[in-house]
Amino acid sequence: MKFKSSTIHTLHFDSALGGITLAATDQGLAGVWFDRQRHSPDMTGWQRNDDHPVLREAARQLADYFAGRRQHFDLPLDLSHGTAFQRSVWRALLAIPTGQTTSYGALSAGVGKPAAVRAVGAAVGRNPISVIVPCHRVLGSDGSLTGYAGGLERKSALLELEGAHP
């Protein structure tokens, strides 16, 4: 994943589900990755900035979420570094309500590409803003826990936290 912004700010913090790296551009929050998550970008040259206002607010809201005090996030997001198709899938993820799930097939139909289930699944897997852009709410057609770049154990824990565990 290539970021178009020349300056990427980062902050790392510990959560109930392990370490998380946050990234922000001038446009907003651009990344939320668990430690050892698949598809994490090369962060060479990124600047650690524990005082960045978007990163501090994202860390605060995520801490509240993991503590069960928050269900919705209110942060500026920068999804500009994905393809147009990926961005359409990531925006569709934002429409899945807390406590609910959908299937890859339903998500594909929702973005107007009902035959593109695998491509939608790949875009979901490349979602750069875990938890906040809720890719964990997408399940297999039979309701099974399938694919999550942060690991199925984390996916299960996130769904349980939201009261949506299958």
Secondary structure, 3 states (H helix, E strand, C coil): CCCCCCCCEEEEEEECCEEEEEEEECCEEEEEEECCCCCCCCCCCCEECCCCHHHHHHHHHHHHHHCCCCCCCCCCECCCCCCHHHHHHHHHHHCCCCCCCEEHHHHHHHCCCCCCHHHHHHHHHCCCECCCCCHHHEECCCCCCCCCCCCHHHHHHHHHHCCCCC
